[in-house]
């Protein structure tokens, strides 16, 4: 709800959700059932998600080190 005053006139704005009426024709819905969704995450899914987040928020910086021991340098900050 917004309330503001313009030249001593109050303006009030409402946002109202309207839901349709639903008519129940029979009791068939009482015999319906749903299977439980398996929402457990495997270690592989967790690791993949964490790696994707690390890549998305990684900061890449140039380096002078280019040899067999140091091909690239990555600096990462984890934000919680």
N, C-alpha and C positions, 0 to 999 in steps of 0.2 A: 504494500500500500504506500503510495506516495502522497505527500501533502505539501502543497506550496501555496503561498499567498501572492496574488497578483492584483494590485490596486484594490486592496481590501476585499477581494473575492477569493474564496477558498476553492481550490481545485483538488479533488480527491480521485485517485485512479486505483481501480481494483483489477486484479487478474483472477478470474474464476475458472476452475476446471469443471466441465460439465460431462457427466457420465451417462451413457444411454441406459434406459431401463431394460432389464433382461427378464424374459418370461421363461420359466421352467415348465416344459411341457410334460415331462415324465421323470421317473426315477432311474432311468438307465445309467446315468452318470455315477450312481452309487456302486455299480458293479465294475467300473473301470479301475485299472491299476496301472502303475508306471514302474518301470525298472529303475533301481537306484543307479545314478551316474557315478562311475568310478572317477573320483577327483584326486586320487593320489598321484603325486609326481615321482617319476623315477629319478635316480641319481643322475642319469644321463641327461634328462630334460632340465634338471636344475643346473647342472654344469653348463649346458648349452645356453641357457638363458643368462646365466652370470657372465659367460664369455661374450655374448651379444651386448650386454650392458657395458661391459668393460670396453669393447670396441667403440660403442656409440659415444662414450664420455672420455675417451683417451685424448691426450694432448700430445701432438707430434712435434718434436723439435729437431732442427738440423744438428748434425754432428760432424766433427773433423775426423773421427776415427773410422777408417775403412780398411779392414784387413780380415784375416781368417778368424780372429778371435772376437771381432766387433764389427758386425755387418750393419747393424742398425741399433738405434737407441729409442726406447719408448718410455715416456714418463706418463704415469697414470695417477689420477687422484680419484679416490672413492668418495662419493657423496651419499650421505645417509638420508 
